[in-house]
Amino acid sequence: MTYNILLFDADNTILDFDKSEEQALKWAFRDIGWKYSQQMLQVYRRNNVAQWQLFERGCISKSEVLINRFVETLKELNMSLEHVQEISNLYEKYLMHGFFIVPYAEEVLGKLQHTHRLYVVSNGVVSIQNSRMKGSGLDKYFIDRFVSEEIGYPKPQKQYFEYCFDHIGDVDKGEILIIGDSLTSDIQGGVNAGIDTCWFNPTHAVNSSILVPTYEIDDLRKLLDIVQ
């Protein structure tokens, strides 16, 4: 299969969101005067994923995601909700400075930008994604970025991808591949949009869903064998 257009998810596909998340959470808790622990990180991550999945299904708004993930985390940790809005704001502020890159992302993007049309497809917050893409230096590899906050629909909804295709122009779906780490957002989104999918799965997570990605890779360099 020949792919000319590559749609890359951002977080934990090209940008190392896990590192950025932990740094932002640690700094936010520090500013509040709370002791940070790995337990806090684990509880937060579980609640964060749950809230984003609700957003993907259209059950809640992005603004609700941003606050609810901390409400649920603090409740579970039996901590006061007095500073919930403050810690949410601090976390987003520090997340903007999370410039960590997934291994080999720059190497792979540097090669592909000369042979393919590259786009970012993200459910993240516009200001945070723009800051992290620019700060990491990865923005120079992409023609455009499509962020759900600006579009009005999240991945994996079909309307999100229709917007992307309309703005890319002259689209042959057979020439498009989406690459992402999320089965529920990226792979389901690709299925909904009628395009091929590549699941980036560096941790070798078990796919317990009914989704069958077109490809699965555990190293971004393996993408080159698929698209070149």
C-alpha positions as CSV (number, residue, x, y, z in Angstrom):
1,M,0.0,0.0,0.0
2,T,1.3,3.5,-0.9
3,Y,0.5,6.2,1.7
4,N,1.1,9.8,0.8
5,I,-0.7,11.4,3.8
6,L,0.3,10.5,7.4
7,L,-1.8,11.6,10.3
8,F,0.1,11.5,13.6
9,D,-1.4,11.6,17.0
10,A,0.7,13.8,19.3
11,D,0.7,12.5,22.9
12,N,2.6,9.3,23.4
13,T,3.1,8.9,19.7
14,I,5.6,11.6,18.9
15,L,5.5,13.7,22.2
16,D,6.3,11.8,25.4
17,F,3.2,12.7,27.3
18,D,3.9,10.4,30.3
19,K,7.1,12.3,31.2
20,S,5.4,15.7,30.6
21,E,2.4,14.6,32.7
22,E,4.5,13.5,35.6
23,Q,6.6,16.6,35.6
24,A,3.6,18.9,35.5
25,L,1.8,17.1,38.2
26,K,4.8,17.1,40.5
27,W,5.3,20.8,40.0
28,A,1.6,21.6,40.5
29,F,1.5,19.7,43.8
30,R,4.7,21.4,44.9
31,D,3.2,24.8,44.4
32,I,0.1,23.9,46.3
33,G,2.3,22.7,49.2
34,W,1.2,19.0,48.9
35,K,3.6,16.1,49.1
36,Y,3.8,14.3,45.7
37,S,3.9,10.5,45.4
38,Q,3.8,7.8,42.7
39,Q,0.4,6.8,44.1
40,M,-1.0,10.2,43.2
41,L,0.4,9.8,39.7
42,Q,-1.2,6.4,39.3
43,V,-4.6,7.5,40.6
44,Y,-4.5,10.6,38.4
45,R,-3.6,8.8,35.3
46,R,-6.4,6.3,35.7
47,N,-9.0,9.1,36.2
48,N,-7.5,11.1,33.4
49,V,-7.8,8.3,30.9
50,A,-11.4,7.6,32.1
51,Q,-12.4,11.3,31.6
52,W,-10.8,11.5,28.1
53,Q,-12.7,8.4,27.1
54,L,-15.9,10.0,28.1
55,F,-15.0,13.0,26.0
56,E,-14.2,10.8,23.0
57,R,-17.7,9.3,23.3
58,G,-19.2,12.8,23.4
59,C,-20.5,12.4,26.9
60,I,-18.7,15.4,28.5
61,S,-17.0,18.6,27.3
62,K,-13.2,19.1,27.3
63,S,-13.6,21.7,30.0
64,E,-15.3,19.1,32.2
65,V,-12.4,16.7,31.5
66,L,-9.8,19.2,32.7
67,I,-11.5,19.7,36.1
68,N,-13.2,16.3,36.6
69,R,-10.0,14.4,36.4
70,F,-8.7,16.3,39.4
71,V,-12.0,16.1,41.3
72,E,-12.1,12.4,41.0
73,T,-8.4,12.0,41.9
74,L,-8.6,14.1,45.0
75,K,-11.8,12.3,46.1
76,E,-10.1,9.0,45.7
77,L,-7.1,10.1,47.7
78,N,-9.3,11.6,50.4
79,M,-7.9,15.1,49.8
80,S,-9.6,18.4,50.0
81,L,-11.2,19.8,46.9
82,E,-10.5,23.4,48.1
83,H,-7.7,23.8,45.6
84,V,-9.0,21.7,42.8
85,Q,-9.3,24.6,40.3
86,E,-5.9,26.0,41.3
87,I,-4.2,22.7,40.8
88,S,-5.9,22.1,37.5
89,N,-4.6,25.5,36.3
90,L,-1.1,24.9,37.6
91,Y,-1.0,21.5,35.9
92,E,-2.0,23.0,32.5
93,K,0.5,25.8,32.9
94,Y,3.4,23.4,33.6
95,L,2.2,20.9,30.9
96,M,2.9,23.6,28.3
97,H,6.6,23.1,29.1
98,G,6.6,19.4,28.6
99,F,8.9,19.1,25.6
100,F,9.9,15.5,25.9
101,I,10.0,13.5,22.6
102,V,9.2,9.9,22.0
103,P,12.4,7.9,21.0
104,Y,13.2,8.2,17.3
105,A,10.3,10.5,16.6
106,E,12.5,13.3,15.2
107,E,14.6,10.9,13.1
108,V,11.5,9.4,11.5
109,L,9.7,12.6,11.0
110,G,12.8,14.2,9.5
111,K,12.9,11.4,6.8
112,L,9.2,11.3,6.1
113,Q,8.7,15.1,5.7
114,H,10.6,14.9,2.3
115,T,8.4,12.1,0.9
116,H,5.0,12.4,2.6
117,R,2.4,15.0,3.7
118,L,2.4,15.0,7.5
119,Y,-0.3,16.3,9.8
120,V,-1.0,16.2,13.6
121,V,-4.4,15.0,14.8
122,S,-5.0,15.6,18.5
123,N,-7.6,15.8,21.1
124,G,-5.4,17.9,23.4
125,V,-5.8,21.5,24.5
126,V,-4.8,23.9,21.7
127,S,-2.6,26.2,23.7
128,I,-0.8,23.3,25.3
129,Q,-0.3,21.3,22.1
130,N,1.0,24.4,20.2
131,S,3.5,25.2,23.0
132,R,4.8,21.6,23.3
133,M,5.0,21.1,19.5
134,K,7.0,24.4,19.2
135,G,9.1,23.8,22.3
136,S,10.0,20.3,21.2
137,G,11.0,21.4,17.7
138,L,8.6,18.9,16.1
139,D,6.3,21.5,14.6
140,K,8.6,22.1,11.6
141,Y,7.8,18.7,10.3
142,F,4.1,19.1,9.8
143,I,2.0,20.9,7.3
144,D,-0.8,21.5,9.7
145,R,-2.3,20.5,13.1
146,F,-5.9,19.5,13.7
147,V,-7.0,19.9,17.3
148,S,-10.5,18.8,18.4
149,E,-10.9,21.9,20.5
150,E,-10.9,24.0,17.4
151,I,-12.9,21.6,15.2
152,G,-15.7,21.0,17.6
153,Y,-15.6,17.2,17.4
154,P,-13.2,14.8,19.1
155,K,-11.4,11.8,17.7
156,P,-12.7,9.2,17.0
157,Q,-15.9,10.8,15.7
158,K,-16.3,10.8,11.9
159,Q,-17.0,14.5,11.8
160,Y,-13.6,15.2,13.2
161,F,-11.9,13.4,10.3
162,E,-14.3,14.9,7.7
163,Y,-13.1,18.3,8.9
164,C,-9.5,17.2,8.5
165,F,-10.1,15.8,5.0
166,D,-11.9,18.9,3.9
167,H,-8.9,21.1,4.9
168,I,-6.3,18.7,3.6
169,G,-8.0,18.7,0.2
170,D,-7.9,16.3,-2.7
171,V,-8.0,13.3,-0.4
172,D,-7.9,9.7,-1.5
173,K,-8.6,7.7,1.7
174,G,-6.6,4.8,0.3
175,E,-3.5,6.9,0.6
176,I,-4.0,8.0,4.2
177,L,-2.6,6.3,7.3
178,I,-3.3,7.3,10.9
179,I,-0.6,6.6,13.5
180,G,-1.4,6.7,17.2
181,D,-1.1,5.0,20.6
182,S,-4.8,5.0,21.5
183,L,-7.1,2.2,20.3
184,T,-10.3,4.1,21.4
185,S,-9.2,7.4,19.8
186,D,-6.8,6.9,16.9
187,I,-7.5,3.3,15.8
188,Q,-11.3,3.6,16.3
189,G,-11.1,7.0,14.6
190,G,-9.3,5.6,11.6
191,V,-12.0,2.9,11.3
192,N,-14.8,5.4,11.5
193,A,-13.1,7.5,8.9
194,G,-12.5,4.6,6.5
195,I,-8.7,4.9,6.5
196,D,-5.9,2.4,7.4
197,T,-4.5,2.5,10.9
198,C,-1.1,1.9,12.7
199,W,-1.2,1.2,16.4
200,F,1.9,2.5,18.1
201,N,2.3,0.1,21.0
202,P,5.8,0.4,22.6
203,T,4.7,-1.1,25.9
204,H,3.2,-4.2,24.2
205,A,-0.2,-3.6,25.8
206,V,-2.8,-6.3,25.2
207,N,-5.5,-5.4,22.7
208,S,-8.7,-6.6,24.4
209,S,-11.0,-4.7,22.1
210,I,-12.6,-5.9,18.9
211,L,-10.5,-3.4,16.9
212,V,-7.9,-4.8,14.5
213,P,-5.3,-2.2,13.5
214,T,-4.0,-2.5,9.9
215,Y,-0.5,-2.4,11.4
216,E,1.1,-2.5,14.9
217,I,4.5,-1.3,15.7
218,D,6.5,-0.9,19.0
219,D,9.2,1.4,17.5
220,L,8.6,4.4,15.3
221,R,11.4,3.4,13.0
222,K,9.3,0.4,11.9
223,L,6.9,2.9,10.4
224,L,9.4,3.6,7.7
225,D,9.1,0.0,6.4
226,I,5.4,0.4,6.1
227,V,5.2,3.7,4.3
228,Q,8.4,3.9,2.2
